Amino acid sequence: MITHGREAGQQRGGTVETWATWTTQGIRAGHGGVLTEELGAITGDLTLHTTWVDGEARITIQYTGAQDWFTVVGSPVTVTDETAARNLHQAMVEATKSGGGAGVPI
């Protein structure tokens, strides 16, 4: 299940911030799971979240239904536009399914 956040232009200090978020729930991690900065590899039923703000994508993951989020190794990543950030999120979904100690695909 994919939930797409909304993009917004918000004035802050005279500049317009652009952002978008994506969340994919219920991803079954492949053997070896996903590498996180905080815990190392995590496996099982996972939820992936990507936040793109002003050219930077931050990718986090959690055990589905849990409260704690963990930073995926390789995050944050410089991403120039929303379409590229969305594509990066989907590539991370596929990497999670593949497992093998997945980090952010570059």
Disulfide bonds with the S-S distance in Angstrom:
none
